Structure formats: structure tokens, C-alpha cells
């Protein structure tokens, strides 16, 4: 089981993340590519909430294909193209993470690979077998 590290000498996390995650020896590692809000049929829904939901569904699908879940996420990267999308994105992120608290980096960027993409989510997971 991955161990959370949130030392008292650092300000407490202000969201759904931990400052550090320790992975046990011998764990399997999975690197999840940046997933955008594109559905399996290639369509891209309108709006930050719909795209965030689809991006997280894509991340979960990749995790599940490796026999993992969000509880195995060690680090997650989040990219948003608009700062004012943060609150809506955070709501969706919290829904998918539940009690999981991976280390996390969130960036506001000028653009993603295609102009219709509003969000991208990727990360690293580890699971002891």
C-alpha cells in the first residue's frame, strides 16, 4: 500500500492531494499519458465539467486495464487552459479521487494539443503485488 506523507512542517494540503507518496519495494508502476476530454468515439463534449469528467473516465479506464484504481495513483498532473475553470474541475477531480490523495501538480497553460481541449489529466500509479 502506498503511504502518504504530509509533514507538520509543511502547510497542510489545500485540496485533494498529498505532499508526498511512498511506494513499497517491488510495486508495479504505470505511467498514464495525459488524457483529454475525448470520448472513445472521438467526440469532445462542450464545457469544462463534461471534458473533465471524460478525461477522468479515460484515466480510470487506463488504471483499470492494469488492474489498478485511483487509490494506486502516486502523482497526478492537471492542465487547465483557463484559471476560472479551476472550481468546476476541482469538483470533478474530487468525485473521481474520493479518499485517494496522490501527490499533485496543477498548471494553467496557454493551450493544449487541440483548441477544443480545455483540460488534460495524467499521472503515475503504483501497486504492490
MOQUIJO-V808124 format. One record per helix or strand of 2 or more residues. SS is the DSSP state (@ for helix, = for strand). FROM is the first residue (numbers start at 1). TO is the last residue. If there is no record, write none. Layout:
# MOQUIJO-V808124
<<SS | FROM | TO> <SS | FROM | TO>>
This chain:
# MOQUIJO-V808124
<<= | 3 | 5> <= | 20 | 22> <= | 28 | 36> <@ | 48 | 65> <@ | 70 | 72> <= | 73 | 80> <@ | 83 | 97> <= | 103 | 108> <= | 119 | 127>>
